[in-house]
Amino acid sequence: MEPLASSTAAGAETAGLSPAARLARYGAAFAQLDAPFAFVDLDAMWPNSSDMLRRARGKPIRIASKSLRCRGLVQMILEREPGYTGQLCFTLPEALWLAAEGAKDLLVAYPTTDRAALRQLAVLTAQAPGGAPILMIDSIEHVELIEAAIGRVSAPLRVCLDFDASLWLAGARIKIGPKRTAVHTPAQAHALAQAIAARDSVRLVAMMCYEGHIAGTGDRTPGRRLRNAAIARMQRTSYAELQERRAQAVAAVSAVAPLELVNAGGTGDLELVASEAAITEATAGSGFFAPTLFDNYSAFSLLPAAMFALPVSRRPGAEIVTALGGGYLASGPGGRDRMPRPYLPEGLRLDPMEGTGEVQTPLIGAAARDLHIGDSVYFRHTKAGELCERFDRLYLLSGTQIVAELPTYRGEGRTFL
């Protein structure tokens, strides 16, 4: 298993390969493997990881589990890279499962309404008060739901206060950013912290503020010069306002309850979060895989690391082939940019009338002339985590060798969202 620790030099070599050489490398590695399948190129993933740690400048990075959805891969990263700490989970049942499998330092990023899971968490918290997963809340209504679900507790559940990062314009009539929470001002955060402190069922130990309109929006989309300029200006304006407001909010909440952690950021703005003294840790996940959503950022460049292969199953014409499957759309506003993108061989494009389909995906272009029935076409997904909801395993590639095969959440029989 030595190739799992692929070097930076291997990553640099991978980055310098021509598309034809990259295609040949994948062809050699997967010659005996029938598509469809998904894989992670470690010679790209490890350099991506190093680049994220460099941009974080020593600030710990919590791994967003939703972006990887592969327990073994997350554990591999945590064991190899000391700059990462814990996981940001997307549901409480997921966090409870990970905890049962030995994972530590788990923060649930979204509030839960799962009453059965809350009762399980209450038992776990009673057994290990300082080591159980931390819940996300942003209102007293969340606390009331918790209390109704668990009744009296021997140890309060640890909770995290979610603070709004969005940019408010025109007297709050226009709000730009994720619609997560109504807690927008330091005064509102302070009032909620005080209300939480008055309850015996929960204990406030953390704070989170995710600026998705900065971390998750690229400012260098090809052919969109005016849009790019508008996005860059919005992000500069928003961040200038946000860093001061959330520093004040952290101070206001800390005056009520000592905080173990303050989390912010994502793959797209690690270098900004690194500069904020009020933030104790950042979050990243998509940057390991580098899906197409992250091709369009001016601040950094990543290597495509996670892909899936589909087999050519038909030839409707001289410059048209049809791949089996492919309709793995990413979440977000519907559009072409949510579809997977043919990556290799170079020169293929989607049919605008069909796009990616449930059972077949037509591919058009001169490169189709050289493809044969049974050949593999390699695609990149738009976002990171949803890819693993389609495949039950990830093959890990180093050089031209498959060095490991890891089950995804789906492969372990787990589908949380």
C-alpha positions in Angstrom: 0.0 0.0 0.0 3.0 2.4 -0.2 1.6 4.1 -3.3 -1.2 5.6 -1.1 1.3 8.3 0.0 1.8 9.7 -3.5 4.3 12.5 -3.5 4.1 16.1 -4.6 6.4 15.2 -7.4 4.0 12.6 -8.7 1.3 15.2 -8.6 3.4 17.7 -10.5 4.1 15.0 -13.1 0.3 14.2 -13.4 -0.5 17.9 -13.8 2.0 18.1 -16.7 0.6 15.2 -18.7 -1.1 15.9 -22.0 -4.8 14.8 -22.3 -3.6 12.0 -24.5 -1.0 10.8 -22.0 -3.6 11.1 -19.1 -6.0 9.0 -21.1 -3.3 6.4 -21.8 -2.5 6.3 -18.1 -6.1 5.7 -17.1 -6.5 3.1 -19.9 -3.5 1.2 -18.6 -4.7 1.3 -15.0 -8.3 0.2 -15.7 -7.7 -2.2 -18.6 -9.2 -5.1 -16.7 -12.0 -3.1 -15.2 -15.4 -2.9 -16.9 -17.2 0.5 -16.7 -19.2 2.0 -15.2 -17.0 2.8 -12.2 -15.7 5.7 -10.1 -12.2 6.4 -9.0 -9.9 8.9 -7.2 -6.5 9.8 -8.7 -4.3 10.1 -5.6 -1.6 11.7 -7.7 -4.0 14.6 -8.1 -5.8 14.4 -4.7 -2.7 14.7 -2.5 -1.4 17.8 -4.3 -4.9 19.3 -4.0 -4.8 18.6 -0.2 -1.3 20.2 0.1 -2.6 23.3 -1.7 -5.6 23.6 0.6 -3.3 23.3 3.7 -1.0 25.9 2.2 -3.9 28.3 1.7 -5.2 27.7 5.2 -1.8 28.8 6.6 -1.8 26.6 9.6 -5.4 27.0 10.5 -7.0 23.5 11.0 -9.3 22.3 8.3 -12.4 20.2 9.2 -13.3 17.7 6.4 -16.8 18.1 5.0 -18.0 14.5 4.9 -20.8 15.3 2.4 -18.1 16.0 -0.3 -16.3 12.7 0.1 -19.0 10.2 1.4 -16.3 7.6 1.8 -15.4 6.7 5.3 -12.1 5.0 4.4 -10.9 7.9 2.3 -11.6 10.4 5.1 -9.7 8.3 7.6 -6.8 8.0 5.2 -6.6 11.8 4.9 -6.9 12.4 8.7 -4.1 9.9 9.3 -1.8 11.2 6.6 -2.3 15.0 6.9 -2.0 16.5 10.4 -3.5 19.8 9.2 -7.0 18.3 9.1 -9.1 17.8 12.2 -12.5 16.1 12.6 -15.4 16.1 10.2 -18.3 18.4 9.4 -21.2 15.9 8.9 -24.5 16.6 7.1 -27.0 14.6 9.2 -27.2 13.4 12.7 -27.7 9.8 11.8 -24.5 10.0 9.7 -22.6 11.4 12.6 -23.9 8.7 15.0 -22.9 6.0 12.5 -19.4 7.5 12.1 -19.1 7.8 15.9 -20.0 4.1 16.3 -17.3 3.3 13.8 -14.7 5.2 15.9 -14.7 8.6 14.3 -13.9 11.6 16.7 -14.6 15.3 16.6 -17.9 15.4 14.7 -19.9 18.6 14.1 -23.3 18.3 12.4 -23.6 21.2 9.9 -27.4 21.2 9.7 -30.2 21.2 12.3 -31.9 17.9 12.8 -35.6 17.0 13.3 -34.8 13.3 13.7 -36.2 12.5 17.1 -35.0 8.9 17.3 -31.5 10.1 16.4 -31.7 12.7 19.1 -32.5 10.1 21.7 -29.5 8.1 20.5 -27.3 11.2 20.8 -28.6 11.8 24.4 -27.4 8.3 25.4 -24.1 8.8 23.7 -23.6 12.2 25.3 -24.4 10.7 28.8 -21.6 8.1 28.2 -19.1 10.6 26.8 -20.2 14.1 27.5 -17.2 15.8 25.9 -16.8 13.5 22.9 -20.3 13.2 21.4 -21.2 14.9 18.1 -22.1 18.6 18.3 -25.6 19.6 17.0 -26.3 22.7 14.8 -29.1 25.0 15.9 -30.2 28.5 15.0 -33.4 29.1 17.1 -35.0 28.2 20.4 -37.5 26.2 18.3 -34.7 23.8 17.6 -34.0 23.5 21.4 -37.7 22.9 22.1 -37.7 20.1 19.5 -34.7 18.6 21.2 -36.3 18.8 24.6 -39.5 17.2 23.3 -37.6 14.4 21.8 -35.2 13.5 24.7 -37.0 14.6 27.8 -34.8 15.0 30.9 -31.1 14.4 30.3 -28.2 13.5 32.6 -25.8 15.4 30.4 -26.8 18.4 28.1 -26.3 17.9 24.4 -23.6 20.0 22.9 -24.8 22.5 20.3 -23.4 25.0 17.8 -24.9 28.3 16.9 -25.3 29.0 13.2 -24.7 32.6 12.2 -25.8 34.1 8.9 -23.0 35.1 6.5 -25.2 36.6 3.7 -24.8 40.1 2.4 -27.8 42.4 3.0 -28.4 45.2 0.5 -31.1 47.9 0.0 -32.2 47.8 3.7 -32.2 44.0 3.8 -34.6 43.8 0.8 -31.9 42.0 -1.1 -30.0 39.1 0.6 -27.1 37.4 -1.2 -25.8 34.2 0.2 -27.0 30.8 1.6 -30.5 30.9 3.2 -29.5 29.1 6.3 -30.4 31.1 9.4 -32.1 34.3 10.5 -29.4 35.1 13.1 -27.7 37.9 11.2 -26.6 40.5 13.8 -24.2 40.2 16.7 -27.1 41.3 19.0 -29.3 38.4 17.7 -26.4 36.0 18.2 -25.9 37.2 21.8 -29.7 37.0 22.6 -29.8 33.4 21.2 -26.7 32.4 23.2 -28.3 33.8 26.4 -31.5 31.9 25.7 -29.6 28.7 25.1 -27.6 29.2 28.3 -30.9 29.3 30.3 -31.7 25.7 29.2 -30.6 22.6 31.0 -31.0 20.4 27.9 -28.2 21.9 25.8 -24.8 23.5 26.2 -23.5 26.0 23.7 -19.9 25.0 22.7 -19.4 26.1 19.1 -20.3 28.6 16.5 -20.4 28.4 12.7 -20.8 30.8 9.8 -20.7 29.6 6.2 -20.3 32.2 3.4 -21.3 30.0 0.5 -21.7 32.9 -1.9 -17.9 33.5 -1.5 -16.6 30.0 -0.9 -18.9 28.2 -3.4 -19.1 30.6 -6.3 -16.3 30.9 -9.0 -15.3 34.3 -10.4 -13.5 33.1 -13.6 -16.1 31.4 -15.7 -15.0 31.3 -19.4 -16.9 33.6 -21.6 -18.7 35.4 -18.8 -16.4 38.5 -18.3 -19.1 40.9 -17.0 -20.6 38.2 -14.7 -17.2 37.4 -13.3 -16.5 41.0 -12.6 -19.9 41.4 -10.8 -19.2 38.2 -8.7 -15.7 39.4 -7.7 -17.0 42.8 -6.7 -19.9 41.2 -4.7 -17.5 38.9 -2.9 -15.1 41.7 -2.0 -18.0 43.8 -0.7 -19.5 40.9 1.2 -16.3 39.7 2.8 -15.3 43.2 4.0 -18.7 43.5 5.8 -18.7 39.9 7.0 -15.4 39.6 8.7 -16.1 42.5 11.0 -19.7 41.5 11.7 -18.8 37.9 12.6 -15.9 38.9 14.7 -18.3 41.0 16.7 -20.8 38.1 16.8 -18.1 35.6 18.1 -17.2 38.1 20.8 -20.8 38.5 21.8 -21.5 34.8 22.0 -18.2 34.1 23.8 -19.2 36.5 26.5 -22.1 34.2 27.3 -20.4 30.8 26.7 -16.8 29.6 26.2 -16.6 28.2 22.7 -14.5 25.2 21.8 -14.5 26.0 18.1 -15.6 28.6 15.6 -16.0 27.2 12.1 -16.2 29.0 8.7 -15.3 28.8 5.1 -15.0 26.3 2.4 -12.6 25.1 -0.4 -13.2 28.4 -2.3 -12.0 30.9 0.4 -9.6 29.1 2.7 -7.0 31.9 2.3 -9.6 34.5 3.6 -10.7 32.5 6.6 -7.1 31.9 7.5 -6.7 35.6 8.1 -9.5 35.9 10.6 -8.5 35.7 14.3 -12.0 35.0 15.4 -12.2 31.8 13.4 -10.5 28.8 14.9 -10.9 26.4 12.0 -12.0 26.2 8.3 -13.9 23.6 6.4 -13.1 21.9 3.1 -14.1 18.8 1.2 -14.7 19.4 -2.5 -11.1 20.5 -3.0 -9.9 16.9 -2.6 -11.9 15.8 -5.6 -11.8 19.1 -7.6 -15.1 18.8 -9.5 -15.9 21.1 -12.4 -17.5 23.7 -10.1 -14.0 24.5 -8.9 -12.5 25.1 -12.3 -13.5 28.7 -12.3 -11.7 30.4 -9.4 -9.0 33.0 -9.8 -7.4 32.5 -6.4 -6.3 28.9 -6.8 -6.1 26.0 -9.3 -6.8 22.3 -8.5 -6.1 19.0 -10.3 -9.1 16.9 -11.4 -9.0 14.0 -9.0 -12.3 12.2 -8.9 -14.0 10.9 -12.0 -16.3 8.2 -13.3 -16.1 6.1 -16.4 -18.9 5.0 -18.6 -18.8 2.4 -21.4 -19.5 3.2 -25.0 -22.5 1.1 -25.8 -23.7 2.4 -29.2 -22.6 4.3 -32.3 -25.5 6.2 -33.9 -23.2 8.0 -36.3 -19.6 8.6 -37.5 -19.0 11.3 -34.9 -21.5 10.2 -32.3 -21.3 7.5 -29.6 -23.6 6.7 -26.8 -22.5 5.9 -23.3 -24.4 3.8 -20.9 -25.9 5.9 -18.0 -24.6 9.3 -17.1 -27.5 11.3 -15.7 -25.8 12.2 -12.5 -27.0 15.7 -12.1 -25.6 17.9 -9.3 -27.8 19.9 -6.9 -28.5 23.6 -7.3 -30.4 25.7 -9.8 -31.1 23.5 -12.9 -29.0 24.1 -15.9 -26.2 22.8 -18.1 -23.6 23.5 -15.5 -25.2 20.9 -13.2 -24.5 18.1 -15.7 -21.4 15.9 -15.6 -18.8 16.9 -18.2 -17.0 14.5 -20.6 -13.3 14.8 -19.8 -11.4 12.2 -21.7 -10.8 11.5 -24.5 -10.6 15.2 -25.2 -12.9 16.7 -27.8 -16.3 15.1 -26.8 -19.3 17.2 -25.9 -22.9 16.5 -24.8 -25.8 16.6 -27.2 -27.7 19.8 -26.3 -31.0 18.1 -27.1 -30.4 15.2 -24.7 -27.7 16.1 -22.2 -26.8 13.4 -19.7 -29.5 10.7 -19.5 -30.8 8.2 -17.0 -29.7 5.3 -19.1 -27.7 6.7 -22.0 -25.7 9.8 -22.8 -24.9 10.7 -26.5 -21.5 12.2 -27.0 -20.6 14.2 -30.1 -17.3 15.3 -31.6 -14.4 14.2 -33.8 -13.0 12.2 -30.9 -15.9 9.8 -31.2 -14.5 8.5 -34.5 -11.7 6.7 -32.6 -14.0 5.2 -30.0 -15.2 1.6 -30.1 -18.0 -0.3 -28.4 -16.7 -1.2 -25.0 -14.3 1.7 -24.6 -14.5 3.9 -21.6 -15.2 7.6 -21.5 -14.2 9.5 -18.4 -16.5 12.2 -16.9 -16.1 14.8 -14.2 -19.0 15.6 -11.9 -20.1 19.2 -11.2 -20.0 18.8 -7.4 -18.1 16.5 -5.2 -20.2 14.5 -2.8 -23.2 13.4 -4.9 -21.0 11.3 -7.2 -20.7 8.7 -4.4 -24.4 8.3 -4.2 -24.2 6.7 -7.6 -21.3 4.3 -7.0 -20.8 1.7 -4.2 -17.0 1.9 -4.3 -14.1 4.1 -5.2 -10.9 2.8 -6.9 -7.8 4.6 -5.7 -5.2 5.2 -8.5 -1.5 5.9 -8.1 0.6 6.0 -11.2 -0.9 3.3 -13.4 -1.9 1.0 -10.5 -5.2 0.6 -8.6 -3.8 0.6 -5.1 -7.0 0.3 -3.1 -10.7 -0.2 -3.4 -12.9 1.6 -0.7 -16.7 1.4 -0.2 -18.6 4.6 -0.4 -21.4 5.3 2.0 -23.7 3.6 -0.5 -21.3 0.6 -0.6 -21.7 0.3 3.2 -25.5 0.4 2.9 -25.8 4.0 4.1 -27.9 6.6 2.3 -28.5 9.6 4.6 -29.7 12.2 2.0 
